[in-house]
């Protein structure tokens, strides 16, 4: 084999089983290897990427690995291209991902084979190869390059790798009337030997996550890596992912400055601009219950968690939150409140699916609503931008600013969100980095 290329929407290392001999031969001779992998929702595992790096032999001059992840829409191709030593080409284009179910026949797939040695056009096969190579040409938003183990931890911290997948609803084996199901089960048509998936990246992630919440090759974050500053001792703790860092030996929630690792946000960002949704805008619309903001994984390397002792033991950090409303009359600040940042979805039977939430307190939100109404301003609503400034060691509290539509700042921060969405540079869902100096002085 002279060259191997592929692009696959979903990937797991066990799908590499039939390719191991090919990858070994290419590695020994340093021949061309191009791997483009989707991490839709960030669920591609870091051990799978580590195994791929080992099999490909990266870093080496003729090997390239790219991970594609977007905040909306899926990277979904399944294309595999082979160049033989005699120059002939072959390709599979179809529906099978590079996963064990995809390559073993456990899934029912459809596809077609092209082979220049049997008369298929060389130019068509060359176009297939070029389409894969194009992912490594220039700069493409949403594409992160991986050349070595040190590139993995920043992508985990950014939520591009290692995010716990949302559990799929499984089909009950009995019908609603209590009878047995008449559905036929599928079994693999081919059984391949296992592919080792070592997990030595945990220690890399532990040391890197606090200092590097993102990567310079990570287009969705849209910012250079973070700069550490006087980092406090922190470490991961199973079963939570490596980017969730804990204060050693602390079994109660951390608070204030002690709840910070000492790392800054990516590229010197001052915080986030977040698009309000039905949950985070709940109290402005008169709703009841608990309102939350989803906290992007790319920011979590700055937070040092303790443990909340409730029905489930959850990582939790507690801060003060200041909230205000900005209009052409000036700013109106509500009384400060205590809030928490908490990780959900890792204990058996627990709600949530590996997400991080920050509480939006009811009392100050309702005061802002009442202030806006009393002065003839529009109350903050779903799809409005919210400025969320991040705590620092010098000022360890969150600061939220809601802006009236008539204020020039509204258009400024709304444009930041629109630009990030258009270029694939959102930080998590519905959020982008807040450039330093954007928010008015408190």
N, C-alpha and C positions, 0 to 999 in steps of 0.2 A: 504493500500500500504506500502511495506517495503522499496522500493528503486526506484529511478527514475534516468535514465541516458539519455542524448541525445548528438548528435553532428549534427550541422546544418550549412550549408554553408552560409546562410543568415538568419538574425534574426531581428525581431522587436517585441516590447512588446505586440502589439495587437495580435500576434500569441499565446500568453500565455493563452488566455481566457479559453479554455477548460481544462487547467491544473491548474487553480487557486485553486480549492478545493484540488487537490492532493498536490500542493506545500504547502498550509496552513497546511495540516495534517502532512506532513513530517517535516515542520518547528517546529510545536508544540512539536513533539517527538524527534527532532534532529536526524532524520533518513537520510540515505545516499541519497545525491543529487549531481549529477555530470553533469555539463553543459559545453559543448564545442561549441563555437560560432565563426563563421568566420566573419572577417571584411575585406573582399576583397576590396582593395582600400581605406580602412579606413572609409567606409561610415556608419558603424553601429553607431547609435546615442548614445550620453552619457545619454539622458533621458531614453532610452530603457534599458540601462545597470543599471541605477539607480533603475528603476522599478523592474528589475530582482533581484537585491540585496535585495530589500524590500520584495519581495514575497518569496524568498529563505530563508531570515532571516540571511544573512551573516553579520558579521562573526559568524560562528558557526563551531564546530569541524567536523561535518560530511558533510559539504557543500563545494564544490569546483566549481569555475567558471573560465574557461580559454578562452581567445580570441586568435584566430590564424590569423596571417596576414603575407603574404610573398610579396616580391617585384616583383616576377614573378611567374605565376601560381596561381591557385585558391584553397582554401580550400572548398570542394564542397560536402561533404557527407550529407545525410539526414537519420539519424538513431535514433530511439527512443526505449528505453528498459525499461520495467517495471518488478519489482519483487513484487509479492503479499505476503501477510502475511503467506499464507500456503506454500510458497516456490516455487510455480509455476511461470513461466516466460513468458512474451509476448514481442514481438518486431515488429516494423514497419521498413522496409527497402525499400526506394523508392526514389521518386523525389521531394517530398513536403518539402520545407523549413518551418521553424517555423516563418512564417509571416502570416498576415491575408489572403492574396490571397492563400497561400499554404494550410491553414487548413480549409478554408471556402468553397472550391470548385470553387473559382473564377478562378483559374488556372486549366487546365487539367493536372492531374498528373498520374503517374503509380507507383505501389509499391506492396509489398506483406506483409502479416501478418504471423508471426510465434507465436505459443502458445503451451507451453508444456502441458497445460491442455487438449488439443485436440489431443495430440500424436506427436507433433513436437519434435525433439531430444533436450534434455536438454543440451547436450554438445555444440550444435550449438548456442543455445541461450546464454550459458555462454561465448562462444567466442565473441559474439556480445558485451556483457557487458565488457569483458576484453579489447576489442579494444578501447572502450571509456575511460575506466580507465587508459589505457596506456598513454594517453595525460598528466596525472598528475604524471607519474612515472619518476623520475630522471629529467634531464634538456633536453628540446626539443627546438631546435632553432625555432623561430617564434611564440612561445607560451608565452603569458603574463597572469599571474594570477591576479585575482581581488577578494579581500576579503572584501573591504570596500569602502566607497565613496572616501576616500583619494587616492585610486589607479586609479581613473578615469582621473583626470586632467592631470597627466603625460602622459597618453596614448593619450589624445587629443593633447597635445603639440608635441608628437612624430609622429602624423599623423596616429595612429593606430585606433583611434575612432574619430568620429565627423567631418570627411572630407566631404564637400559637394559633393554629387554624380554627375557624369557627366549626364546632362539631356538626357533622351532617346528621339529619334526622334519619334514623334507620328504620327499615320496614319491619313491622312486627311479623312474626312467623305465623300468627293466627289471624283469622278474620274477625271482624267486629262481632260476629255472632258466636264466636268461640270455636269455630271449626278450624281445621288446619288449612294453611295456604296451599293453593295449587300452583304457585309460582315455581319455576324450575331454577335451580341454582347453577351457577357457572363455575367451572374449575379451570385452572391454567392448562393450556394446550402443551406448553413447553416448560420444563423446570430447569432453571439455570443455577449454577453454584452461587453461593452468597458472595457478596462484595463487602469487604470490611469497611465499616464506617466508624473510624476512631474519633474520639471527641477530645482531643488535647487542646482545642481552642478555648475551653472554659477558662484556663489560666490566662490566655492572651486577652480574652474579653474582660476578665476581671481587672487586669491592669490597665487596659486601654479605654474601657467604656467611660470611666470618670473623666479622663483627660481628652477624649475625642468623641463627642456625641455624633459626629458626622465625618464624612470623608471628602477630600478634594475631588474625587472622581464620582461623587454621588450627586447626579444632576437634580433629583427631586428636592434636595435640601436647598440647592441654590446658594450655597455659601461655603467658604473655606472652613477647615477644621477649627475646633475650639482651642482656646489657649488656657491651660491649667494655671491656677493661681493658689498657692498655699493649700494644696489638697489635704483634706482630713482623711484619716484612715477609714476605709470602707471596703466591703467585699461582697461578692454575690452569695446567695444562699439557696440551695435546692429546696423545693422544686421550681423556684422562680428563675426566669432567664437571666443570663449573666449581666445584662444591662441594668437590672434592678439591684442597686447597691445598698448595703445595710451598714449601720453603725455596729461594730463588733460588740456582741454581748448585750445589746439593748433590746429588751423584750416589751417595751412600751413605745408609743409613737415619739419620734424625734420632733424637736420644736425649734423654730427660728433659725438662727445661725448654725446650730448643731444639726439641722436638717439639710445642710448644704455640703456637697463634696468639696467645694472650692474650685470646680471647673466653671468656665464661662460658656455661654451659648456659642454656636457656630459663627465664625466670622465676626465676632464682636457684636452680634445682634443684641438689642436691648430687651427683646421679648418676642411676642407673637402678635400678629393681627389675625383674629379669629372670626369667621362668619357665623353669626348667631343662627341656631336652629331651634326647633320647637322645644327641645329640652333646656338649652341654655337661656332661652328667652321666656321661659315659663312664667316667671314672676312678673314680668312686664305686661303679659297678656291677662293677668289675673288668675293664672292657674295655681293649683295647690301641689303639694308633694315636694320632693327634693329636686332641685335643678343642678345640673352638672355641665362642666366643660370637659370635653375629651382632650387629654393631654398627650401630644405627640411623643412617640418613643424617642425621637431625635433629641428631645430636651431632658430625658430622664437621667442622663449621666450627671446632671447638676444636682440631683436630689439624693439625700442620704436618708434611707428609711429606717424606722423602728418597726415594731409589731403591734398591731391593733388586736387586742384579746377579746373577740366577740364569739359569735357562733362559729366563725371561721377566723383563722389567724391570717391577717392580711397586712402587707407592707403599708405603712402609713407615716406621713410626715405632716406636721401641723404648722401653719403660718398665720400671720395677720394679713387681712386683705383690706385695702383701701379702694373705695369705688367713688367715681365722680361722673358728672354729666357736663360736657363742654358745649357751649353755644356762643352766639354772638354777644350774649350778656356777660360772658366769662365762664367760670367753672363753679359748679355746685358740688361739694363733697359731702357724702353721707358718712355717718359714724363708722369707724373701723369695726370689722368683725373677725372672728376666728374661723378659719377654714382648714380643710385638709386635702391632701393629695393621696389617693389610695389606689392600690392595684387589686383588680378583681379577676376571678375566673381560674384560679390554679388549684383550689381544693376540690376534692370529689364532691359533686352535688351542688357546688357553688354557682350562683348566677354570674353572668359575664363570660367573656372569652379572651382573657389575657389583656384587657383594656385598662387604661389608667385614667382616673377621673378626678377633677377638682370641683368641689362644691361651690355653687353660686348661692350665697345666703339670701334669704327672703327679705329681711328687714331693710337693708340698704338698697336692694333692687326696687322695692316698693316705694322707698323715699324718692329715688330718682324718677320713678314713674309719676309720682304725685307732683314733684317739682316741675317736670316737663309739662304735665297737664295744666298746672296752675299758671304757667307762663306762656301757654299757647304753642308749645313745641310738640312735635311728633314724638310719641313714646317709642323708645327702642323696640325693634320688632325683628322677626325672623328675616334672615338674609342681610341684616345690617352688620357692618364691621364693628368689632370690639377690639380695643387695644389692651393687651395684657403684658405689662412690664414685669420682668423677672426679678426675683429677690437676689440680693448680693450679700456678701459678708458684711459690708458696711451698712446696708439697709435691707435686712432680711424679711421683707414683706412683699407680697404681690400687690400690684396696682392695676386696677381696671378702669378704663376710660370709655364711656359711651358718648357718641358725638351726634349732635343734631344735624339733620340733613342740610340745613341752611348754612352750616359752618364749612369753611374751605377745607378743614382737616378731614371731613367726611369723604370728600372726593379723593383726597390724597391717599388715605388708607384703603379705600375701596379699590382704587386703581392698583395698589400693591397686590391685593388678592386676585384681581382679574388677570394681571400680568403673570403671577405665579401659576395660576390655573392654566393659562394659555400656553406657557412654556414647559409645563410639567414640573414646576419647581415648588409645588405645595409641600408643606411640612406636615405630614399626616393628612387627615381629611379636613378640608375647609380651613386651613391655616397657612400662614406664610411668616417668614422672619420679619421682625420689626427693626428697621435700621435705627441705629443710635441717633438721637436728636430729633426724631419724628414727633414724639409725644411732647406736649407742652410741659413746662416745669410745674411741679407740685407746690 
